[in-house]
Amino acid sequence: MPLLSALAHHGEPVDPELMDWIRHQIDAIFGLGPGAIVLSLGALMVLAPLAVLAVYALQRARRGRTR
């Protein structure tokens, strides 16, 4: 039950103070506004699975040529 005890800490899915600290750190390092951060993280979330699919397709194409 220790895993569920973390959920009883607050009503939000993540610690709001931690998320605020992370946001401030990202702003301090990159100097981006909230819109740019949302767009870049959204692009990363879309590109990561596409990269995995591309590598899979390349491996499959190489395997097909060697047979």
C-alpha positions in Angstrom: 0.0 0.0 0.0 3.0 2.4 0.1 2.5 3.3 -3.6 -1.1 4.4 -3.0 -0.1 6.5 0.0 1.6 9.0 -2.3 -1.7 9.7 -3.9 -3.2 10.8 -0.6 -0.7 13.6 -0.3 -2.7 16.0 -2.4 -5.5 16.0 -4.9 -3.4 16.8 -8.0 -1.7 14.1 -10.0 1.7 15.7 -9.4 3.1 17.8 -6.7 2.3 21.4 -7.7 5.3 22.9 -5.9 7.6 20.5 -7.7 6.0 21.2 -11.1 6.4 25.0 -10.4 10.1 24.5 -9.6 10.6 22.4 -12.8 8.9 25.1 -14.9 11.0 27.8 -13.4 14.2 25.8 -14.0 13.2 25.2 -17.7 12.4 28.9 -18.0 15.8 29.9 -16.5 17.8 27.5 -18.7 16.1 27.9 -22.0 14.4 31.3 -21.6 11.3 30.0 -23.4 7.7 31.0 -22.8 5.0 28.5 -21.8 3.7 28.2 -25.3 7.1 27.3 -26.7 7.6 24.7 -24.0 4.3 23.1 -24.7 5.0 23.0 -28.4 8.5 21.5 -27.9 7.3 18.9 -25.4 4.4 18.0 -27.7 6.7 17.7 -30.7 9.0 15.4 -28.6 6.0 13.3 -27.6 5.0 12.9 -31.3 8.5 12.4 -32.7 9.7 9.7 -30.2 7.2 7.0 -31.4 7.8 8.1 -35.0 11.5 7.6 -34.6 10.9 4.1 -33.2 8.7 3.2 -36.2 11.3 4.6 -38.6 14.0 2.5 -37.1 11.7 -0.6 -37.2 10.9 0.1 -40.9 14.6 0.5 -41.7 15.5 -2.8 -40.0 12.7 -4.6 -41.7 13.8 -3.2 -45.1 17.4 -4.3 -44.5 16.3 -7.7 -43.5 14.2 -8.1 -46.6 17.2 -7.2 -48.9 19.5 -9.7 -47.3 17.1 -12.7 -47.9 
